[in-house]
Amino acid sequence: MMYFHRHNTTYIFRSFSSYKEKKSVKFSPILATLLVVVAIVLLHVSDARSDLKEVPDWVVWGWNPITNLTGKVVELAKFAVDKHNKEAKTKLEYQKVTKGVVQVYRDKIYYRLIVVVKDENNTLHNYLAKVWFKLFDNTRDLISFKECDVENRDDGNCNI
């Protein structure tokens, strides 16, 4: 066997008519960094998808009623009341969620919730809170928070 070296390629001659080519593999820091970033993103996405367990499988695209008004729904309702209090400089106190619908669109989950709150005079009021929640980075925001009359739906103010 005879070896012939030329730059980064080694040729191994077994006979005069045939040879194998062996190329050396170099370490690429850019490729290694890219692989690490992809691995981290995939792990983060798989962890964020565990939050989907609270959302039923059938909740896609259309507005669907929320049957379990606990957990994430209550958390978002309290968030809506707190954010409204800060923005409107009011002192509403969260009492309960009476009804809600949910819609999944792209990377966000949109909620429309009927929230019962107590004002400074201990009077109960119904509010329609519209909130979105993003699964992948756990961000949320209040879209609107308006008082509504649940018994009288003709005004269109409390249509969920």
KEFILO-933235 format. One line per field, with one value per atom (N, C-alpha, C, CB): z, x, y; residue in three letters. Coordinates in nm, 4 decimals, always signed. Glycine has a CB too. Example, Ala and Ser with C-alpha at 12.3 -4.5 7.8 and 13.67 -1.06 7.14 Angstrom:
2
z	(+0.7800	+0.7800	+0.7800	+0.9046	+0.7080	+0.7140	+0.7870	+0.5725)
x	(+1.3190	+1.2300	+1.3200	+1.1308	+1.2850	+1.3670	+1.2900	+1.4084)
y	(-0.5690	-0.4500	-0.3300	-0.4473	-0.2250	-0.1060	+0.0030	-0.0598)
type	(Ala	Ala	Ala	Ala	Ser	Ser	Ser	Ser)
END
This chain:
160
z	(+0.0000	+0.0000	+0.0000	+0.1193	-0.0721	-0.0847	-0.0507	-0.2282	+0.0250	+0.0617	-0.0154	+0.2125	-0.0582	-0.1287	-0.0661	-0.2840	-0.0130	+0.0543	-0.0350	+0.1884	-0.0458	-0.1194	-0.0454	-0.2692	+0.0069	+0.0869	+0.1985	-0.0027	+0.2049	+0.3103	+0.2675	+0.3534	+0.1575	+0.1050	+0.1059	-0.0370	+0.1537	+0.1541	+0.0570	+0.2972	-0.0351	-0.1314	-0.0905	-0.2774	-0.0864	-0.0551	-0.1834	+0.0616	-0.2290	-0.3515	-0.3142	-0.4369	-0.3592	-0.3381	-0.4603	-0.3067	-0.5661	-0.6900	-0.7823	-0.7564	-0.8943	-0.9856	-1.0473	-1.0948	-1.0457	-1.1138	-1.0203	-1.1878	-0.8905	-0.8009	-0.6792	-0.7565	-0.6264	-0.5040	-0.4315	-0.5351	-0.3002	-0.2184	-0.1757	-0.0935	-0.1643	-0.1218	+0.0202	-0.2195	+0.1115	+0.2475	+0.2685	+0.3522	+0.3070	+0.3348	+0.4857	+0.2655	+0.5322	+0.6752	+0.7092	+0.7187	+0.8256	+0.8713	+0.9709	+0.9345	+0.9477	+1.0369	+1.1297	+0.9563	+1.2501	+1.3464	+1.3049	+1.4903	+1.2991	+1.2621	+1.3824	+1.1403	+1.4402	+1.5561	+1.5217	+1.6133	+1.3998	+1.3593	+1.3561	+1.2208	+1.2997	+1.2932	+1.4329	+1.2074	+1.5193	+1.6560	+1.7308	+1.7310	+1.7146	+1.7784	+1.7269	+1.7541	+1.5973	+1.5375	+1.5923	+1.3856	+1.6065	+1.6607	+1.8055	+1.6520	+1.8851	+2.0245	+2.0316	+2.0998	+1.9483	+1.9473	+1.9070	+1.8514	+1.8053	+1.7613	+1.8730	+1.6344	+1.9423	+2.0520	+2.1643	+2.1072	+2.1992	+2.3050	+2.2645	+2.3369	+2.1406	+2.0930	+2.0962	+1.9502	+2.0514	+2.0516	+2.1932	+1.9816	+2.2870	+2.4256	+2.4837	+2.5105	+2.4511	+2.5008	+2.4446	+2.4645	+2.3167	+2.2534	+2.3120	+2.1013	+2.3334	+2.3895	+2.5326	+2.3853	+2.6074	+2.7431	+2.7402	+2.8178	+2.6471	+2.6378	+2.5936	+2.5415	+2.5148	+2.4676	+2.5811	+2.3568	+2.6947	+2.8070	+2.8604	+2.9190	+2.8362	+2.8761	+2.7953	+2.8608	+2.6804	+2.5967	+2.6616	+2.4626	+2.7680	+2.8350	+2.8947	+2.9443	+2.9257	+2.9809	+2.8733	+3.0521	+2.7471	+2.6373	+2.5705	+2.5350	+2.5593	+2.4962	+2.3511	+2.5039	+2.2999	+2.1632	+2.0596	+2.1378	+2.0900	+1.9907	+1.9774	+2.0258	+2.0634	+2.0602	+1.9517	+2.1984	+1.8340	+1.7249	+1.6389	+1.6402	+1.6104	+1.5171	+1.5660	+1.3863	+1.5928	+1.6310	+1.7795	+1.5927	+1.8191	+1.9607	+2.0221	+1.9821	+2.1307	+2.1966	+2.3441	+2.1794	+2.4021	+2.5437	+2.6342	+2.5807	+2.7428	+2.8431	+2.9480	+2.9084	+2.9660	+3.0627	+3.2016	+3.0147	+3.2092	+3.3373	+3.3664	+3.3367	+3.4482	+3.4778	+3.5985	+3.5028	+3.5972	+3.7055	+3.6445	+3.7956	+3.7282	+3.6822	+3.6007	+3.6014	+3.4766	+3.3878	+3.3613	+3.2557	+3.3540	+3.3271	+3.4422	+3.3065	+3.5652	+3.6823	+3.6888	+3.8128	+3.6597	+3.6597	+3.5597	+3.6262	+3.4402	+3.3382	+3.3752	+3.2022	+3.4393	+3.4832	+3.5904	+3.5373	+3.6860	+3.7895	+3.7279	+3.8972	+3.6296	+3.5579	+3.4899	+3.4538	+3.4273	+3.3578	+3.4553	+3.2849	+3.5710	+3.6715	+3.7221	+3.7894	+3.7535	+3.8032	+3.7004	+3.8404	+3.5748	+3.4708	+3.4483	+3.3384	+3.4510	+3.4370	+3.5537	+3.4300	+3.6753	+3.7915	+3.7759	+3.9189	+3.7247	+3.7055	+3.5977	+3.6689	+3.4860	+3.3738	+3.4022	+3.2480	+3.4630	+3.4856	+3.6251	+3.4651	+3.7054	+3.8431	+3.9218	+3.8437	+3.9153	+3.9897	+4.0956	+3.8946	+4.1787	+4.2835	+4.2773	+4.4236	+4.1612	+4.1463	+4.2082	+3.9975	+4.2675	+4.3322	+4.2623	+4.4837	+4.2183	+4.1487	+4.2410	+4.0982	+4.1869	+4.2607	+4.1972	+4.2681	+4.0676	+3.9999	+3.8492	+4.0558	+3.7761	+3.6325	+3.6164	+3.5510	+3.5442	+3.5284	+3.3941	+3.5450	+3.2948	+3.1613	+3.0814	+3.0900	+2.9827	+2.8983	+2.7706	+2.9735	+2.6712	+2.5460	+2.5135	+2.4291	+2.4331	+2.4010	+2.2522	+2.4853	+2.1962	+2.0558	+2.0425	+1.9648	+1.9702	+1.9424	+1.8024	+1.9562	+1.7910	+1.6603	+1.6564	+1.6310	+1.5639	+1.5469	+1.6781	+1.4985	+1.7352	+1.8564	+1.9833	+1.8458	+1.9736	+2.0897	+2.1170	+2.0683	+2.2430	+2.2840	+2.3308	+2.3977	+2.2686	+2.3014	+2.3916	+2.1728	+2.4954	+2.5904	+2.5949	+2.7314	+2.6017	+2.6334	+2.7593	+2.5133	+2.8651	+2.9953	+3.0548	+3.0916	+3.1103	+3.1902	+3.3342	+3.1760	+3.3861	+3.5186	+3.6118	+3.5116	+3.7278	+3.8301	+3.9223	+3.9103	+3.9402	+4.0272	+4.1265	+3.9438	+4.2363	+4.3383	+4.3333	+4.4819	+4.3314	+4.3284	+4.4706	+4.2512	+4.4824	+4.6133	+4.7053	+4.5948	+4.6462	+4.7251	+4.7533	+4.6526	+4.7330	+4.7517	+4.6611	+4.8961	+4.5456	+4.4463	+4.3430	+4.3787	+4.3054	+4.2060	+4.0650	+4.2292	+3.9757	+3.8354	+3.7480	+3.8058	+3.6291	+3.5290	+3.4274	+3.4580	+3.3956	+3.2948	+3.1912	+3.3597	+3.0678	+2.9606	+2.9447	+2.8255	+2.9785	+2.9672	+2.8453	+3.0965	+2.7608	+2.6445	+2.6661	+2.5091	+2.6713	+2.7049	+2.6063	+2.8518	+2.5701	+2.4941	+2.5768	+2.3568	+2.5480	+2.6192	+2.5166	+2.7269	+2.5232	+2.4303	+2.5038	+2.3723	+2.4502	+2.5161	+2.5271	+2.4428	+2.4204	+2.4122	+2.5028	+2.2725	+2.5359	+2.6276	+2.7479	+2.5535	+2.7666	+2.8809	+2.8954	+3.0072	+2.7824	+2.7887	+2.7733	+2.6795	+2.8220	+2.8149	+2.8118	+2.9345	+2.7617	+2.7576	+2.7588	+2.6330	+2.8125	+2.8186	+2.6923	+2.9460	+2.6178	+2.4964	+2.5325	+2.3955	+2.6110	+2.6564	+2.7844	+2.5463	+2.8574	+2.9837	+2.9973	+3.1078	+2.9645	+2.9608	+3.0456	+2.8163	+3.1147	+3.1933	+3.0987	+3.2881	+3.1371	+3.0516	+3.1369	+2.9611	+3.0726	+3.1374	+3.0859	+3.1103	+3.1692	+3.1268	+3.0956	+3.2349	+3.1729	+3.1524	+3.0223	+3.2702	+2.9878	+2.8686	+2.7605	+2.9011	+2.6703	+2.5662	+2.4404	+2.5310	+2.4376	+2.3178	+2.2892	+2.3318	+2.3919	+2.3697	+2.3007	+2.5024	+2.2889	+2.2203	+2.2977	+2.0880	+2.4185	+2.4972	+2.5638	+2.6013	+2.5877	+2.6631	+2.5822	+2.7901	+2.4509	+2.3674	+2.3773	+2.2205	+2.4203	+2.4356	+2.3129	+2.5627)
x	(+0.0831	+0.0000	+0.0880	-0.0948	+0.0415	+0.1192	+0.0286	+0.1796	+0.0785	+0.0008	+0.0507	+0.0081	-0.0414	-0.0062	-0.0883	-0.0326	-0.0227	-0.0906	-0.0918	-0.0228	-0.2089	-0.2195	-0.3205	-0.2619	-0.2808	-0.3620	-0.4342	-0.4643	-0.5682	-0.6452	-0.6987	-0.7600	-0.6510	-0.7006	-0.5893	-0.7568	-0.6226	-0.5261	-0.5743	-0.5076	-0.4903	-0.5224	-0.4478	-0.4850	-0.5175	-0.4543	-0.4532	-0.5297	-0.3348	-0.3210	-0.3049	-0.2004	-0.3935	-0.3808	-0.3192	-0.5169	-0.3521	-0.2898	-0.2813	-0.3709	-0.2255	-0.2112	-0.3446	-0.1127	-0.4429	-0.5682	-0.6801	-0.6151	-0.6720	-0.7795	-0.7218	-0.8652	-0.8009	-0.7620	-0.8879	-0.6681	-0.8745	-0.9839	-0.9466	-1.0123	-1.0474	-1.0230	-1.0764	-1.0892	-0.9955	-1.0375	-1.0250	-0.9529	-1.1342	-1.1293	-1.1328	-1.2476	-1.0549	-1.0542	-1.1721	-0.9196	-1.2303	-1.3438	-1.2924	-1.4546	-1.3291	-1.2852	-1.3995	-1.2357	-1.3646	-1.4620	-1.5055	-1.4034	-1.6360	-1.6897	-1.7615	-1.7859	-1.7091	-1.7750	-1.9134	-1.6873	-1.9316	-2.0616	-2.1661	-2.0517	-2.1285	-2.2198	-2.2523	-2.1597	-2.1522	-2.1742	-2.2690	-2.0400	-2.2506	-2.3379	-2.4806	-2.2856	-2.4941	-2.6259	-2.6968	-2.6138	-2.6251	-2.6842	-2.7298	-2.5842	-2.6503	-2.6868	-2.8123	-2.5698	-2.8192	-2.9357	-3.0615	-2.9126	-3.0517	-3.1666	-3.2121	-3.1312	-3.1178	-3.1532	-3.2252	-3.0271	-3.1768	-3.2397	-3.3807	-3.1547	-3.3968	-3.5294	-3.6263	-3.5204	-3.5821	-3.6702	-3.7100	-3.6021	-3.6169	-3.6496	-3.7473	-3.5227	-3.7270	-3.8152	-3.9563	-3.7594	-3.9671	-4.0980	-4.1693	-4.0831	-4.0976	-4.1622	-4.2075	-4.0667	-4.1344	-4.1745	-4.2975	-4.0589	-4.2996	-4.4139	-4.5390	-4.3839	-4.5254	-4.6417	-4.7088	-4.6011	-4.6405	-4.7049	-4.8215	-4.6031	-4.8215	-4.9340	-5.0592	-4.8981	-5.0431	-5.1575	-5.2481	-5.1103	-5.2016	-5.2839	-5.4094	-5.2034	-5.4030	-5.5193	-5.6218	-5.4766	-5.5800	-5.6694	-5.7135	-5.6006	-5.8429	-5.8890	-5.8446	-6.0401	-5.8378	-5.7934	-5.8848	-5.7833	-6.0125	-6.1070	-6.1044	-6.2459	-6.0299	-6.0271	-5.9305	-5.9865	-5.9816	-5.9002	-5.9900	-5.8346	-5.9448	-6.0035	-6.1327	-6.0289	-6.2386	-6.3644	-6.3690	-6.4822	-6.4685	-6.4898	-6.5619	-6.5704	-6.5080	-6.5636	-6.5863	-6.4701	-6.6947	-6.7222	-6.6179	-6.8614	-6.5891	-6.4962	-6.5802	-6.4078	-6.5539	-6.6319	-6.5691	-6.6464	-6.4384	-6.3687	-6.3204	-6.2493	-6.3953	-6.3633	-6.2708	-6.4917	-6.1612	-6.0626	-5.9240	-6.0723	-5.8231	-5.6842	-5.6451	-5.6601	-5.6050	-5.5562	-5.6641	-5.5081	-5.7895	-5.8997	-5.9134	-6.0329	-5.9116	-5.9205	-5.7986	-5.9326	-5.6815	-5.5585	-5.5686	-5.4369	-5.6191	-5.6327	-5.7413	-5.6642	-5.8486	-5.9539	-5.9007	-6.0755	-5.8262	-5.7661	-5.6663	-5.6967	-5.5890	-5.4959	-5.5716	-5.4151	-5.6858	-5.7652	-5.8157	-5.8839	-5.8648	-5.9141	-5.7996	-5.9810	-5.6856	-5.5702	-5.5211	-5.4563	-5.5111	-5.4623	-5.5625	-5.4369	-5.6918	-5.7937	-5.7846	-5.9356	-5.7664	-5.7532	-5.6360	-5.7362	-5.5245	-5.4069	-5.4317	-5.2844	-5.4917	-5.5124	-5.6228	-5.5463	-5.7325	-5.8471	-5.8466	-5.9758	-5.7479	-5.7364	-5.8658	-5.7032	-5.9107	-6.0289	-5.9863	-6.1357	-6.0823	-6.0542	-6.1567	-6.0553	-6.1640	-6.2537	-6.1891	-6.2881	-6.2727	-6.2226	-6.2811	-6.2582	-6.1937	-6.2363	-6.3215	-6.1137	-6.4327	-6.5179	-6.5183	-6.6600	-6.5552	-6.5585	-6.5749	-6.6733	-6.5518	-6.5789	-6.7062	-6.4576	-6.8050	-6.9315	-6.9430	-7.0473	-6.8727	-6.8841	-6.7609	-7.0147	-6.7278	-6.6144	-6.6101	-6.4875	-6.5451	-6.5185	-6.3712	-6.6099	-6.3190	-6.1768	-6.1595	-6.1000	-6.0531	-6.0201	-5.8685	-6.0809	-5.8193	-5.6764	-5.6530	-5.6248	-5.5621	-5.5284	-5.3786	-5.6088	-5.3129	-5.1677	-5.0991	-5.1231	-5.0229	-4.9473	-5.0132	-4.8067	-5.1387	-5.2063	-5.3373	-5.2320	-5.3767	-5.5076	-5.5856	-5.4972	-5.6988	-5.7825	-5.8969	-5.8370	-5.9227	-6.0290	-6.1274	-5.9708	-6.2561	-6.3617	-6.4282	-6.4662	-6.4198	-6.4668	-6.5673	-6.3488	-6.6752	-6.7675	-6.7179	-6.9190	-6.6713	-6.6095	-6.6994	-6.4657	-6.7270	-6.8033	-6.7032	-6.8985	-6.7219	-6.6330	-6.7172	-6.5413	-6.6525	-6.7166	-6.6511	-6.7042	-6.7332	-6.6773	-6.6542	-6.7705	-6.6203	-6.5890	-6.7108	-6.5330	-6.8327	-6.9566	-7.0115	-7.0620	-6.9307	-6.9697	-7.0852	-7.0083	-7.0956	-7.1964	-7.1311	-7.2589	-7.2022	-7.1488	-7.1822	-7.2043	-7.0836	-7.0995	-7.0407	-7.0313	-7.0979	-7.0448	-6.9614	-7.1599	-6.8462	-6.7589	-6.7236	-6.6303	-6.7108	-6.6613	-6.5128	-6.7401	-6.4299	-6.2844	-6.2369	-6.2119	-6.1605	-6.1001	-5.9494	-6.1393	-5.8926	-5.7509	-5.6895	-5.7330	-5.5615	-5.4895	-5.3724	-5.4407	-5.3351	-5.2254	-5.1391	-5.2788	-5.0083	-4.9154	-4.8446	-4.8120	-4.8557	-4.8013	-4.6497	-4.8448	-4.5827	-4.4397	-4.3555	-4.3942	-4.4037	-4.3252	-4.4077	-4.2688	-4.5246	-4.6120	-4.6470	-4.5469	-4.6583	-4.7012	-4.8521	-4.6312	-4.9087	-5.0527	-5.0805	-5.1253	-5.1980	-5.2345	-5.3860	-5.1746	-5.4299	-5.5718	-5.6096	-5.6065	-5.7057	-5.7528	-5.8589	-5.8089	-5.9583	-6.0615	-6.1257	-6.1694	-6.1859	-6.2523	-6.3693	-6.1534	-6.4907	-6.6078	-6.7203	-6.6556	-6.7886	-6.9041	-7.0155	-6.9522	-7.0864	-7.1942	-7.3104	-7.1439	-7.4254	-7.5477	-7.5776	-7.6677	-7.5572	-7.5731	-7.7193	-7.5203	-7.8132	-7.9544	-8.0070	-8.0369	-7.9606	-8.0096	-7.9023	-8.0492	-7.9136	-7.8117	-7.8432	-7.7970	-7.9550	-7.9927	-7.8979	-8.1340	-7.8315	-7.7413	-7.6120	-7.7089	-7.5879	-7.4686	-7.3408	-7.4563	-7.3530	-7.2356	-7.1727	-7.2718	-7.2533	-7.2028	-7.2067	-7.2824	-7.2135	-7.2136	-7.0793	-7.2459	-7.0839	-6.9602	-6.9429	-6.9607)
y	(-0.1163	+0.0000	+0.1232	-0.0005	+0.2219	+0.3431	+0.4625	+0.3561	+0.5584	+0.6762	+0.7956	+0.7028	+0.8748	+0.9962	+1.1094	+0.9830	+1.2114	+1.3221	+1.4444	+1.3548	+1.5041	+1.6287	+1.7158	+1.6045	+1.8249	+1.9165	+1.8401	+1.9908	+1.8472	+1.7805	+1.6448	+1.8681	+1.5917	+1.4653	+1.3625	+1.4829	+1.2447	+1.1350	+1.0290	+1.0755	+0.9940	+0.8891	+0.7629	+0.9319	+0.6527	+0.5250	+0.4424	+0.4498	+0.4128	+0.3337	+0.1877	+0.3822	+0.1051	-0.0384	-0.1034	-0.1014	-0.0499	-0.0969	+0.0230	-0.2158	+0.0021	+0.1144	+0.1560	+0.0797	+0.0698	+0.1009	+0.1494	-0.0203	+0.1224	+0.1657	+0.2370	+0.0454	+0.3280	+0.3975	+0.4438	+0.5180	+0.4641	+0.5176	+0.6586	+0.4267	+0.7385	+0.8754	+0.8924	+0.9773	+0.9447	+0.9741	+1.1240	+0.8948	+1.1872	+1.3307	+1.3508	+1.4063	+1.4424	+1.4701	+1.5612	+1.5349	+1.5383	+1.6172	+1.7192	+1.5272	+1.8457	+1.9525	+1.9920	+2.0749	+2.0355	+2.0849	+2.2245	+2.0854	+2.2468	+2.3772	+2.4378	+2.3654	+2.5450	+2.6057	+2.6621	+2.7163	+2.7071	+2.7609	+2.6495	+2.8295	+2.5362	+2.4228	+2.3700	+2.3113	+2.3640	+2.3172	+2.4114	+2.3056	+2.5419	+2.6400	+2.6269	+2.7821	+2.6096	+2.5929	+2.4689	+2.5837	+2.3593	+2.2371	+2.2554	+2.1224	+2.3262	+2.3516	+2.4390	+2.4193	+2.5432	+2.6316	+2.5549	+2.7499	+2.4720	+2.3920	+2.2984	+2.3107	+2.2361	+2.1453	+2.2203	+2.0760	+2.3393	+2.4188	+2.4605	+2.5431	+2.5052	+2.5465	+2.4289	+2.6043	+2.3133	+2.1963	+2.1559	+2.0790	+2.1636	+2.1315	+2.2326	+2.1266	+2.3614	+2.4665	+2.4499	+2.6048	+2.4202	+2.4021	+2.2813	+2.3861	+2.1724	+2.0535	+2.0797	+1.9328	+2.1622	+2.1970	+2.2872	+2.2659	+2.3832	+2.4738	+2.4007	+2.5875	+2.2972	+2.2225	+2.1461	+2.1260	+2.1299	+2.0622	+2.1450	+2.0353	+2.2787	+2.3626	+2.3315	+2.5092	+2.2684	+2.2352	+2.1316	+2.1847	+2.0672	+1.9669	+2.0299	+1.8962	+2.1612	+2.2292	+2.2621	+2.3559	+2.2622	+2.2957	+2.1664	+2.3912	+2.1416	+2.0178	+2.0071	+2.0086	+1.8840	+1.8601	+1.9232	+1.7129	+1.9366	+1.9866	+2.1381	+1.9419	+2.2084	+2.3543	+2.4010	+2.4120	+2.4183	+2.4711	+2.5586	+2.3558	+2.6763	+2.7733	+2.8364	+2.7074	+2.7658	+2.8300	+2.8603	+2.7423	+2.9413	+2.9678	+2.8489	+3.0990	+2.7997	+2.6817	+2.7114	+2.5596	+2.6602	+2.6862	+2.6214	+2.6354	+2.6902	+2.6371	+2.5649	+2.7517	+2.4379	+2.3603	+2.3617	+2.2169	+2.3776	+2.3771	+2.5188	+2.2759	+2.5913	+2.7313	+2.7422	+2.8114	+2.6680	+2.6716	+2.6842	+2.5443	+2.6848	+2.6824	+2.8038	+2.5598	+2.7801	+2.8852	+2.9901	+2.8248	+2.9494	+3.0425	+3.1426	+2.9653	+3.0943	+3.1825	+3.2737	+3.0996	+3.2185	+3.2980	+3.4137	+3.2089	+3.3862	+3.4904	+3.5912	+3.4277	+3.5468	+3.6388	+3.7341	+3.5601	+3.6818	+3.7674	+3.8647	+3.6816	+3.8166	+3.9038	+4.0173	+3.8233	+3.9860	+4.0877	+4.1939	+4.0224	+4.1512	+4.2459	+4.3329	+4.1710	+4.2725	+4.3484	+4.4501	+4.2532	+4.4077	+4.4991	+4.6123	+4.4228	+4.5812	+4.6858	+4.7843	+4.6234	+4.7338	+4.8219	+4.9177	+4.7395	+4.8687	+4.9547	+5.0592	+4.8705	+5.0167	+5.1085	+5.2105	+5.0300	+5.1672	+5.2553	+5.3179	+5.1784	+5.2818	+5.3307	+5.3047	+5.4815	+5.1801	+5.1366	+5.0359	+5.0749	+4.9970	+4.8987	+4.7860	+4.9653	+4.7223	+4.6088	+4.4860	+4.5840	+4.4001	+4.2792	+4.1563	+4.2786	+4.0683	+3.9464	+3.8597	+3.8666	+3.8051	+3.7129	+3.5739	+3.7673	+3.5669	+3.4370	+3.4568	+3.3491	+3.3477	+3.3420	+3.2603	+3.2789	+3.3150	+3.2428	+3.1726	+3.3376	+3.2220	+3.1645	+3.2040	+3.2117	+3.1221	+3.1561	+3.0756	+3.1367	+3.1335	+3.0631	+3.0815	+3.1157	+2.9897	+2.9900	+2.9635	+2.8845	+3.0224	+3.0003	+2.9953	+3.1119	+2.8955	+2.8856	+2.9394	+2.7381	+3.0346	+3.0895	+3.1154	+3.2199	+3.0489	+3.0545	+3.0191	+3.1946	+3.1115	+3.0787	+3.1321	+3.1336	+3.1776	+3.2353	+3.1628	+3.3851	+3.1695	+3.1211	+3.2440	+3.0101	+3.2679	+3.3827	+3.3378	+3.4501	+3.4182	+3.3884	+3.5051	+3.3599	+3.4722	+3.5685	+3.5153	+3.5869	+3.5934	+3.5458	+3.6429	+3.5262	+3.5900	+3.6709	+3.6612	+3.6216	+3.7749	+3.7799	+3.8612	+3.8419	+3.8061	+3.8776	+3.9456	+3.7807	+4.0782	+4.1553	+4.2350	+4.2500	+4.2704	+4.3533	+4.4908	+4.2891	+4.5962	+4.7310	+4.7822	+4.8266	+4.9100	+4.9692	+4.9746	+5.1094	+4.9704	+4.9746	+4.8351	+5.0573	+4.7321	+4.5915	+4.5485	+4.5681	+4.6109	+4.5741	+4.4838	+4.7004	+4.3780	+4.2850	+4.3324	+4.1432	+4.3199	+4.3581	+4.2484	+4.4953	+4.2348	+4.1418	+4.2190	+4.0643	+4.1632	+4.2228	+4.1169	+4.2821	+4.1633	+4.0775	+4.1074	+4.1008	+4.0098	+4.0247	+3.9472	+3.9748	+4.0152	+3.9495	+3.9499	+4.0217	+3.8294	+3.8117	+3.7137	+3.7612	+3.7361	+3.6335	+3.5842	+3.6885	+3.4612	+3.3948	+3.3242	+3.2939	+3.3481	+3.2833	+3.1701	+3.3859	+3.0494	+2.9307	+2.9306	+2.8088	+2.9687	+2.9422	+3.0298	+2.9593	+3.1492	+3.2318	+3.2786	+3.3525	+3.2182	+3.2473	+3.3950	+3.1999	+3.4664	+3.6056	+3.6115	+3.6909	+3.7194	+3.7394	+3.8887	+3.6714	+3.9237	+4.0646	+4.0782	+4.1334	+4.1889	+4.2198	+4.2955	+4.3022	+4.2439	+4.3099	+4.4130	+4.2068	+4.3711	+4.4650	+4.4125	+4.4867	+4.5056	+4.4727	+4.5689	+4.4827	+4.5212	+4.6090	+4.5521	+4.6295	+4.6428	+4.6004	+4.5580	+4.7140	+4.4527	+4.4026	+4.3551	+4.2883	+4.3483	+4.3024	+4.1625	+4.4001	+4.0622	+3.9233	+3.8915	+3.8282	+3.9475	+3.9165	+3.9769	+3.9671	+4.0961	+4.1648	+4.1605	+4.3116	+4.0641	+4.0475	+4.1268	+3.9013	+4.1988	+4.2730	+4.3892	+4.3247	+4.4379	+4.5509	+4.5075	+4.6191	+4.3780	+4.3288	+4.3501	+4.3943	+4.4012	+4.4358	+4.3148	+4.5377	+4.2119	+4.0980	+3.9688	+4.0811	+3.9810	+3.8608	+3.7919	+3.8950	+3.6716	+3.5962	+3.5134	+3.5081)
type	(Met	Met	Met	Met	Met	Met	Met	Met	Tyr	Tyr	Tyr	Tyr	Phe	Phe	Phe	Phe	His	His	His	His	Arg	Arg	Arg	Arg	His	His	His	His	Asn	Asn	Asn	Asn	Thr	Thr	Thr	Thr	Thr	Thr	Thr	Thr	Tyr	Tyr	Tyr	Tyr	Ile	Ile	Ile	Ile	Phe	Phe	Phe	Phe	Arg	Arg	Arg	Arg	Ser	Ser	Ser	Ser	Phe	Phe	Phe	Phe	Ser	Ser	Ser	Ser	Ser	Ser	Ser	Ser	Tyr	Tyr	Tyr	Tyr	Lys	Lys	Lys	Lys	Glu	Glu	Glu	Glu	Lys	Lys	Lys	Lys	Lys	Lys	Lys	Lys	Ser	Ser	Ser	Ser	Val	Val	Val	Val	Lys	Lys	Lys	Lys	Phe	Phe	Phe	Phe	Ser	Ser	Ser	Ser	Pro	Pro	Pro	Pro	Ile	Ile	Ile	Ile	Leu	Leu	Leu	Leu	Ala	Ala	Ala	Ala	Thr	Thr	Thr	Thr	Leu	Leu	Leu	Leu	Leu	Leu	Leu	Leu	Val	Val	Val	Val	Val	Val	Val	Val	Val	Val	Val	Val	Ala	Ala	Ala	Ala	Ile	Ile	Ile	Ile	Val	Val	Val	Val	Leu	Leu	Leu	Leu	Leu	Leu	Leu	Leu	His	His	His	His	Val	Val	Val	Val	Ser	Ser	Ser	Ser	Asp	Asp	Asp	Asp	Ala	Ala	Ala	Ala	Arg	Arg	Arg	Arg	Ser	Ser	Ser	Ser	Asp	Asp	Asp	Asp	Leu	Leu	Leu	Leu	Lys	Lys	Lys	Lys	Glu	Glu	Glu	Glu	Val	Val	Val	Val	Pro	Pro	Pro	Pro	Asp	Asp	Asp	Asp	Trp	Trp	Trp	Trp	Val	Val	Val	Val	Val	Val	Val	Val	Trp	Trp	Trp	Trp	Gly	Gly	Gly	Gly	Trp	Trp	Trp	Trp	Asn	Asn	Asn	Asn	Pro	Pro	Pro	Pro	Ile	Ile	Ile	Ile	Thr	Thr	Thr	Thr	Asn	Asn	Asn	Asn	Leu	Leu	Leu	Leu	Thr	Thr	Thr	Thr	Gly	Gly	Gly	Gly	Lys	Lys	Lys	Lys	Val	Val	Val	Val	Val	Val	Val	Val	Glu	Glu	Glu	Glu	Leu	Leu	Leu	Leu	Ala	Ala	Ala	Ala	Lys	Lys	Lys	Lys	Phe	Phe	Phe	Phe	Ala	Ala	Ala	Ala	Val	Val	Val	Val	Asp	Asp	Asp	Asp	Lys	Lys	Lys	Lys	His	His	His	His	Asn	Asn	Asn	Asn	Lys	Lys	Lys	Lys	Glu	Glu	Glu	Glu	Ala	Ala	Ala	Ala	Lys	Lys	Lys	Lys	Thr	Thr	Thr	Thr	Lys	Lys	Lys	Lys	Leu	Leu	Leu	Leu	Glu	Glu	Glu	Glu	Tyr	Tyr	Tyr	Tyr	Gln	Gln	Gln	Gln	Lys	Lys	Lys	Lys	Val	Val	Val	Val	Thr	Thr	Thr	Thr	Lys	Lys	Lys	Lys	Gly	Gly	Gly	Gly	Val	Val	Val	Val	Val	Val	Val	Val	Gln	Gln	Gln	Gln	Val	Val	Val	Val	Tyr	Tyr	Tyr	Tyr	Arg	Arg	Arg	Arg	Asp	Asp	Asp	Asp	Lys	Lys	Lys	Lys	Ile	Ile	Ile	Ile	Tyr	Tyr	Tyr	Tyr	Tyr	Tyr	Tyr	Tyr	Arg	Arg	Arg	Arg	Leu	Leu	Leu	Leu	Ile	Ile	Ile	Ile	Val	Val	Val	Val	Val	Val	Val	Val	Val	Val	Val	Val	Lys	Lys	Lys	Lys	Asp	Asp	Asp	Asp	Glu	Glu	Glu	Glu	Asn	Asn	Asn	Asn	Asn	Asn	Asn	Asn	Thr	Thr	Thr	Thr	Leu	Leu	Leu	Leu	His	His	His	His	Asn	Asn	Asn	Asn	Tyr	Tyr	Tyr	Tyr	Leu	Leu	Leu	Leu	Ala	Ala	Ala	Ala	Lys	Lys	Lys	Lys	Val	Val	Val	Val	Trp	Trp	Trp	Trp	Phe	Phe	Phe	Phe	Lys	Lys	Lys	Lys	Leu	Leu	Leu	Leu	Phe	Phe	Phe	Phe	Asp	Asp	Asp	Asp	Asn	Asn	Asn	Asn	Thr	Thr	Thr	Thr	Arg	Arg	Arg	Arg	Asp	Asp	Asp	Asp	Leu	Leu	Leu	Leu	Ile	Ile	Ile	Ile	Ser	Ser	Ser	Ser	Phe	Phe	Phe	Phe	Lys	Lys	Lys	Lys	Glu	Glu	Glu	Glu	Cys	Cys	Cys	Cys	Asp	Asp	Asp	Asp	Val	Val	Val	Val	Glu	Glu	Glu	Glu	Asn	Asn	Asn	Asn	Arg	Arg	Arg	Arg	Asp	Asp	Asp	Asp	Asp	Asp	Asp	Asp	Gly	Gly	Gly	Gly	Asn	Asn	Asn	Asn	Cys	Cys	Cys	Cys	Asn	Asn	Asn	Asn	Ile	Ile	Ile	Ile)
END
